[in-house]
Amino acid sequence: MTLSQVCSYTSAVFAVIAFSPQVVHTWRFRAAGSLSLLFFLVQSAGCYLVVFNAAFINHDPWPAWVPVGVGGTMQGIIFVLAAYHTVRDFRERTAKLDSGDSALLSDTQQGHAALLQPVK
């Protein structure tokens, strides 16, 4: 095994170690929290563009682009999980507003719900 291959494997393992806690946290709590969906979307797309360029245009050996692909995949997983939970939460809040059930909404959300109710 060459030094570049060792560095590539090590880099890929570090990428998995770096992003795994966020994947687990997002999965376990089923919420995006304060994650920036735009950041993860742009970052993972950028990683895939770098991989495409290195692998298919420059014809670099795999140790040069696999770690970037692994990091991009981990970021893509975080984006998909966070986007799913954000959309799900939005739909649940919208359904609560439509049904008039504001018991589980925060004070701010209840204030907004009151503004959306028709005037009697």
C-alpha atoms as an extended CHARMM CRD file, in Angstrom:
* protein
*
       120  EXT
         1         1  MET       CA              0.0000000000        0.0000000000        0.0000000000  PROA      1               0.0000000000
         2         2  THR       CA              1.4140000000        3.3630000000       -1.0090000000  PROA      2               0.0000000000
         3         3  LEU       CA              1.5720000000        6.4270000000        1.1840000000  PROA      3               0.0000000000
         4         4  SER       CA             -1.0760000000        8.1740000000       -0.9280000000  PROA      4               0.0000000000
         5         5  GLN       CA             -3.4670000000        5.2490000000       -0.4250000000  PROA      5               0.0000000000
         6         6  VAL       CA             -2.8880000000        5.2990000000        3.3370000000  PROA      6               0.0000000000
         7         7  CYS       CA             -3.5520000000        9.0440000000        3.3760000000  PROA      7               0.0000000000
         8         8  SER       CA             -6.6840000000        8.5510000000        1.2710000000  PROA      8               0.0000000000
         9         9  TYR       CA             -8.1160000000        5.8680000000        3.5470000000  PROA      9               0.0000000000
        10        10  THR       CA             -7.2420000000        7.9170000000        6.6220000000  PROA      10              0.0000000000
        11        11  SER       CA             -8.8750000000       11.0160000000        5.1610000000  PROA      11              0.0000000000
        12        12  ALA       CA            -12.0380000000        9.0900000000        4.2800000000  PROA      12              0.0000000000
        13        13  VAL       CA            -12.2170000000        7.6440000000        7.7990000000  PROA      13              0.0000000000
        14        14  PHE       CA            -11.7640000000       11.1290000000        9.2710000000  PROA      14              0.0000000000
        15        15  ALA       CA            -14.6000000000       12.4380000000        7.0810000000  PROA      15              0.0000000000
        16        16  VAL       CA            -16.8990000000        9.7000000000        8.3590000000  PROA      16              0.0000000000
        17        17  ILE       CA            -15.8300000000       10.3990000000       11.9470000000  PROA      17              0.0000000000
        18        18  ALA       CA            -16.3850000000       14.1430000000       11.4750000000  PROA      18              0.0000000000
        19        19  PHE       CA            -19.8950000000       13.9180000000       10.0370000000  PROA      19              0.0000000000
        20        20  SER       CA            -21.2570000000       10.7950000000       11.7830000000  PROA      20              0.0000000000
        21        21  PRO       CA            -22.2270000000       12.5830000000       15.0280000000  PROA      21              0.0000000000
        22        22  GLN       CA            -24.3510000000       15.0620000000       13.0610000000  PROA      22              0.0000000000
        23        23  VAL       CA            -25.9980000000       12.2730000000       11.0650000000  PROA      23              0.0000000000
        24        24  VAL       CA            -26.7900000000       10.3480000000       14.2670000000  PROA      24              0.0000000000
        25        25  HSD       CA            -28.0420000000       13.4770000000       16.0560000000  PROA      25              0.0000000000
        26        26  THR       CA            -30.3090000000       14.4830000000       13.1750000000  PROA      26              0.0000000000
        27        27  TRP       CA            -31.6180000000       10.9270000000       12.8490000000  PROA      27              0.0000000000
        28        28  ARG       CA            -32.1520000000       10.3960000000       16.5840000000  PROA      28              0.0000000000
        29        29  PHE       CA            -33.8780000000       13.6930000000       17.3250000000  PROA      29              0.0000000000
        30        30  ARG       CA            -35.7110000000       13.8160000000       13.9730000000  PROA      30              0.0000000000
        31        31  ALA       CA            -35.0880000000       17.5230000000       13.6390000000  PROA      31              0.0000000000
        32        32  ALA       CA            -32.8070000000       19.7840000000       11.6440000000  PROA      32              0.0000000000
        33        33  GLY       CA            -32.2340000000       22.1450000000       14.5620000000  PROA      33              0.0000000000
        34        34  SER       CA            -30.0220000000       25.0140000000       13.5050000000  PROA      34              0.0000000000
        35        35  LEU       CA            -28.4760000000       23.2470000000       10.5100000000  PROA      35              0.0000000000
        36        36  SER       CA            -28.1870000000       25.2920000000        7.3680000000  PROA      36              0.0000000000
        37        37  LEU       CA            -29.7650000000       23.2940000000        4.5630000000  PROA      37              0.0000000000
        38        38  LEU       CA            -28.2700000000       25.6180000000        1.9730000000  PROA      38              0.0000000000
        39        39  PHE       CA            -24.7640000000       25.0260000000        3.3430000000  PROA      39              0.0000000000
        40        40  PHE       CA            -25.0530000000       21.2450000000        3.1950000000  PROA      40              0.0000000000
        41        41  LEU       CA            -26.6290000000       21.3250000000       -0.2630000000  PROA      41              0.0000000000
        42        42  VAL       CA            -23.9460000000       23.5940000000       -1.7330000000  PROA      42              0.0000000000
        43        43  GLN       CA            -21.1110000000       21.8420000000        0.1000000000  PROA      43              0.0000000000
        44        44  SER       CA            -22.1190000000       18.3370000000       -1.0130000000  PROA      44              0.0000000000
        45        45  ALA       CA            -22.7160000000       19.4920000000       -4.5980000000  PROA      45              0.0000000000
        46        46  GLY       CA            -19.2900000000       21.1310000000       -4.5780000000  PROA      46              0.0000000000
        47        47  CYS       CA            -17.6950000000       17.9240000000       -3.3380000000  PROA      47              0.0000000000
        48        48  TYR       CA            -19.3060000000       15.9460000000       -6.1440000000  PROA      48              0.0000000000
        49        49  LEU       CA            -18.0830000000       18.4860000000       -8.7050000000  PROA      49              0.0000000000
        50        50  VAL       CA            -14.5400000000       18.1520000000       -7.3420000000  PROA      50              0.0000000000
        51        51  VAL       CA            -14.8220000000       14.3600000000       -7.5350000000  PROA      51              0.0000000000
        52        52  PHE       CA            -16.1320000000       14.5320000000      -11.1020000000  PROA      52              0.0000000000
        53        53  ASN       CA            -13.3330000000       16.8750000000      -12.1260000000  PROA      53              0.0000000000
        54        54  ALA       CA            -10.6030000000       14.8110000000      -10.4640000000  PROA      54              0.0000000000
        55        55  ALA       CA            -11.8660000000       11.4190000000      -11.6190000000  PROA      55              0.0000000000
        56        56  PHE       CA            -13.1450000000       12.0600000000      -15.1240000000  PROA      56              0.0000000000
        57        57  ILE       CA            -11.5150000000       15.2300000000      -16.3960000000  PROA      57              0.0000000000
        58        58  ASN       CA             -8.0710000000       15.1530000000      -14.7740000000  PROA      58              0.0000000000
        59        59  HSD       CA             -7.9930000000       11.3430000000      -14.4970000000  PROA      59              0.0000000000
        60        60  ASP       CA             -6.4270000000       11.5890000000      -11.0540000000  PROA      60              0.0000000000
        61        61  PRO       CA             -5.8810000000        8.3160000000       -9.1750000000  PROA      61              0.0000000000
        62        62  TRP       CA             -8.6480000000        7.3410000000       -6.7570000000  PROA      62              0.0000000000
        63        63  PRO       CA             -6.7010000000        8.2850000000       -3.5930000000  PROA      63              0.0000000000
        64        64  ALA       CA             -6.9800000000       11.9060000000       -4.7200000000  PROA      64              0.0000000000
        65        65  TRP       CA            -10.7860000000       12.0500000000       -4.9810000000  PROA      65              0.0000000000
        66        66  VAL       CA            -12.3660000000        9.2590000000       -2.8750000000  PROA      66              0.0000000000
        67        67  PRO       CA            -12.0510000000       11.1160000000        0.4660000000  PROA      67              0.0000000000
        68        68  VAL       CA            -13.7770000000       14.1430000000       -1.0530000000  PROA      68              0.0000000000
        69        69  GLY       CA            -16.5490000000       11.8650000000       -2.3200000000  PROA      69              0.0000000000
        70        70  VAL       CA            -16.9570000000       10.2870000000        1.1090000000  PROA      70              0.0000000000
        71        71  GLY       CA            -17.1790000000       13.7240000000        2.7490000000  PROA      71              0.0000000000
        72        72  GLY       CA            -19.6810000000       14.8810000000        0.1260000000  PROA      72              0.0000000000
        73        73  THR       CA            -21.7850000000       11.7690000000        0.6660000000  PROA      73              0.0000000000
        74        74  MET       CA            -21.8600000000       12.2990000000        4.4370000000  PROA      74              0.0000000000
        75        75  GLN       CA            -22.8800000000       15.9290000000        3.9110000000  PROA      75              0.0000000000
        76        76  GLY       CA            -25.5210000000       14.8100000000        1.4090000000  PROA      76              0.0000000000
        77        77  ILE       CA            -26.9520000000       12.3930000000        3.9780000000  PROA      77              0.0000000000
        78        78  ILE       CA            -27.1570000000       15.2040000000        6.5260000000  PROA      78              0.0000000000
        79        79  PHE       CA            -28.8820000000       17.4320000000        3.9510000000  PROA      79              0.0000000000
        80        80  VAL       CA            -31.4710000000       14.7690000000        3.0550000000  PROA      80              0.0000000000
        81        81  LEU       CA            -32.2490000000       13.9940000000        6.7100000000  PROA      81              0.0000000000
        82        82  ALA       CA            -32.4800000000       17.6670000000        7.6860000000  PROA      82              0.0000000000
        83        83  ALA       CA            -34.5820000000       18.5740000000        4.6510000000  PROA      83              0.0000000000
        84        84  TYR       CA            -36.9590000000       15.6740000000        5.2960000000  PROA      84              0.0000000000
        85        85  HSD       CA            -37.4830000000       16.6640000000        8.9300000000  PROA      85              0.0000000000
        86        86  THR       CA            -37.8280000000       20.3550000000        8.0800000000  PROA      86              0.0000000000
        87        87  VAL       CA            -40.5350000000       19.6420000000        5.4910000000  PROA      87              0.0000000000
        88        88  ARG       CA            -42.2740000000       17.2090000000        7.8470000000  PROA      88              0.0000000000
        89        89  ASP       CA            -42.2810000000       19.7590000000       10.6790000000  PROA      89              0.0000000000
        90        90  PHE       CA            -43.5910000000       22.4560000000        8.3490000000  PROA      90              0.0000000000
        91        91  ARG       CA            -46.4510000000       20.2040000000        7.2220000000  PROA      91              0.0000000000
        92        92  GLU       CA            -47.3300000000       19.3390000000       10.8190000000  PROA      92              0.0000000000
        93        93  ARG       CA            -47.3990000000       23.0130000000       11.8240000000  PROA      93              0.0000000000
        94        94  THR       CA            -49.5010000000       23.8800000000        8.7910000000  PROA      94              0.0000000000
        95        95  ALA       CA            -51.9620000000       21.0740000000        9.5950000000  PROA      95              0.0000000000
        96        96  LYS       CA            -52.2490000000       22.3360000000       13.1910000000  PROA      96              0.0000000000
        97        97  LEU       CA            -52.9580000000       25.8470000000       11.9640000000  PROA      97              0.0000000000
        98        98  ASP       CA            -55.5570000000       24.5790000000        9.4880000000  PROA      98              0.0000000000
        99        99  SER       CA            -57.3160000000       22.5530000000       12.1850000000  PROA      99              0.0000000000
       100       100  GLY       CA            -57.2180000000       25.4430000000       14.6610000000  PROA      100             0.0000000000
       101       101  ASP       CA            -55.1820000000       23.3730000000       17.1560000000  PROA      101             0.0000000000
       102       102  SER       CA            -52.6730000000       25.8180000000       18.5780000000  PROA      102             0.0000000000
       103       103  ALA       CA            -52.1010000000       24.0010000000       21.8910000000  PROA      103             0.0000000000
       104       104  LEU       CA            -48.6950000000       22.6530000000       20.8680000000  PROA      104             0.0000000000
       105       105  LEU       CA            -47.5020000000       25.8180000000       19.1420000000  PROA      105             0.0000000000
       106       106  SER       CA            -45.0950000000       28.2400000000       20.7920000000  PROA      106             0.0000000000
       107       107  ASP       CA            -46.2800000000       31.6740000000       21.9140000000  PROA      107             0.0000000000
       108       108  THR       CA            -44.8440000000       33.2590000000       18.7820000000  PROA      108             0.0000000000
       109       109  GLN       CA            -46.4520000000       30.6420000000       16.5500000000  PROA      109             0.0000000000
       110       110  GLN       CA            -49.7860000000       31.1150000000       18.3650000000  PROA      110             0.0000000000
       111       111  GLY       CA            -49.5250000000       34.8550000000       17.7190000000  PROA      111             0.0000000000
       112       112  HSD       CA            -48.9470000000       34.1880000000       14.0360000000  PROA      112             0.0000000000
       113       113  ALA       CA            -51.8340000000       31.6990000000       14.0110000000  PROA      113             0.0000000000
       114       114  ALA       CA            -54.1160000000       34.3590000000       15.4980000000  PROA      114             0.0000000000
       115       115  LEU       CA            -53.1360000000       36.7460000000       12.7250000000  PROA      115             0.0000000000
       116       116  LEU       CA            -54.0870000000       34.1640000000       10.1270000000  PROA      116             0.0000000000
       117       117  GLN       CA            -57.5710000000       33.5410000000       11.5480000000  PROA      117             0.0000000000
       118       118  PRO       CA            -60.4560000000       35.2730000000        9.7940000000  PROA      118             0.0000000000
       119       119  VAL       CA            -61.9420000000       38.2960000000       11.5550000000  PROA      119             0.0000000000
       120       120  LYS       CA            -65.2970000000       37.5220000000       13.1830000000  PROA      120             0.0000000000
